[in-house]
């Protein structure tokens, strides 16, 4: 059984995660240091989201024909996304085996690494 049955559940999970992250001091430092746009192309369930980090803040939007070009695009299933954000996934291994597809600079996505680490710590603390 899939972790996320609907795209709405996946979007809600991501929105809540980033809302909680933005309140953490370690995440605030990362947000203030980044200018980055990442499009997440999810399957099972199908859902496209764009995370835009700019001027110390962020937005997560559901895309419906958004023509803006993100800095990086990541493609994965909803289950892989859950493992990604909870630290249950070797990200480099998943990229190598193509569980996670990347379009754009790997260096740019690596700039997101401190935020990913903060999310993993937060997810482990919240149980």
Secondary structure, 3 states (H helix, E strand, C coil): CCCCCCHHHHHHHHHHHHHHHHCCHHHHHHHHHCCEEEEEEEECCCEEEEEEEECCEEEEEECCCCCCCCCEEEEEEHHHHHHHHHCCCCHHHHHHCCCCEEEECHHHHHCCHHHHHHHHHHHHHHC
